[in-house]
Amino acid sequence: MDKTPVNPPSKKLITENSFTFSVIGRIESCARYHYEAPRQPVYARAGAFLRWEQAIYADCAVDLAGFDRICLIWVFDQNKHRNWRSKVRVPVPAERDHYSVFATRSPYRPNPIGLSVVELKEVAPDGLLLGPCDLLNGTAILDVKPYIPEIDAFPDSRAGWRDRIEKAQYQVEFSAAAIKQMEFIFQHSALDLQNFCQVQLQHRPDDKSRKRLEVDSCSAQAGSWILHCRTWKIFFQIDEEAKHIYVSYVAGNYSASELLPGAEDPYSDKELHRLFLQQNWTDK
């Protein structure tokens, strides 16, 4: 393989206060919307594929074979909000809502660059097969580095304000029906609603400012809520005293007329909803 540099160093790429980088590859994953992306790879279930932008990068990755994990340096290029903030809200309960951005993993940064440690499944000719991944489909990758346990892992390190938070304030339980429904949706679309519920409901489950929530006004049971995810509705109950969440079942968010043949399908998932309605879900 030709080992000539693709983009030789150039003074034009570096100025006093800015740098220009080339995309080496892009992520192919089932997560296409920001609310589908787990907060970290450890919360994900579906894998992904990193496809090289140019063939030369395959030669750059040959010796990654044998590494269990790699570090991906990537760009928040699909972040809807371009403005960065010096103080940002954190997704977990803490002493206060806002912390300085460099003490968080927030996407709202001076430079929209992310870091993920992911499992490496296979080094393929056209890219890398990855394990559970927290990146959206199409995410631009700037660099790949090997994860080396003896120099990258410090499990006993202090973690500042995160050491003072409750890691899992609410216990999330799923009914048998909800598990069957969510597994069906995952198998047909790779949308992982179980993981979505764990991340969204373990902390501040009734915080409407952070999630698409509404009170379930049709339920006679106190503490009944509906959590929205894409075109799905997740019905759950909150037991504040026991700090317990019970996810009872899932329903589609389309009306009957919206599911008629030929109806507009902006999310390309109406066939799944029709199939979902044909199933005999029990134990609701």
PyMOL commands that set and color helices and strands:
alter all, ss='L'
color gray80, all
select helices_A, chain A and resi 11-13+34-36+41-43+56-60+62-64+101-103+149-152+160-164+176-189+193-201+257-259+270-278
alter helices_A, ss='H'
color red, helices_A
select strands_A, chain A and resi 25-28+48-52+69-75+87-89+98-100+113-124+127-130+140-146+171-174+213-215+224-229+232-239+244-252
alter strands_A, ss='S'
color yellow, strands_A
deselect
rebuild
show_as cartoon
